[in-house]
Amino acid sequence: MKGALLLIAGVAIGFVVAHEVAKTPQGKQFFDEVDHKAREFGDAVVTGYKAREAELKQAVANAQDAIDDLAQRAKS
């Protein structure tokens, strides 16, 4: 319980300090850079996810085609 209280207090203090730092020109620039890098990272993750999803969908389609072909041959 004490650990959770310390964690909550630390987060609250960190939030207040970050808010005060963001009011300065240097702090605003710092947080703008952090925000930009975080957005770039997020965009890269989304792009990678979508590319992998497309690869997997293609693999499933290829597998389904092979299964359908084998099923058709088995009927012949």
N, C-alpha and C positions, 0 to 999 in steps of 0.2 A: 504494500500500500504506500509506503514511504517512497519507494522508487517511482511509482506512478505519479505521485504528487510532485516529485522533483522533475520528472519528465515534463509534466504539464506546465510547471513554473518556468522551466528552461525554454520551452517553446514560446510561451507568452512573452518572456523577456526578450528572446531573439526576435520575435515579431515586432515588438516596440522599438528595439534598437534598429532593425532593418528599416522600419518606417521613418525613423528620424534621420538615418543616413541617406535615405532616398530623397530627402528634402534638399540636400546639398547638390550643387552642380556635379561634383565628382561622383557622388553616390548615385545620382540619376543616370549618369553616363555608365557607371559600373553595372547597374541593374538593367539598363537597356542592352548592354552587351551580353549579359547573362541571358536575358530573355531572347535575344536574337540567336544565340548559340543553342538554347533549349529548343527553339522552334525549328532550327536547322536539323537538330538531332531527331526531333519528332517527325519531321518530314522525311528524313532518311529511313527511319523505322517503317513509316507507312509505305514508302516506295518499295522497300525491300519486302515487306509483307505482301503487297499486291503482286510483285514480280513472282514471289514464291507460290502464291496462290494460283497465278496463271500457269506456272509450270506444273503444279499438281493437277490442276483441272485438265491440262493437256495430256498428262500421263494417264489419268483416269479415262479420258476419251479414247486414247490409244489402246488401253487395256480392254475397254468395252468393245472396240472394233475387233480386236483379236478374238475375244470371247464369242462375239457374234459370228465371225468368220469360221471359227472352229465348230460352233453349233450348226452352222449351215452345212459344213463339210460332213459332219456326223450324220445329218439327215439324208445326205445324198447316197 
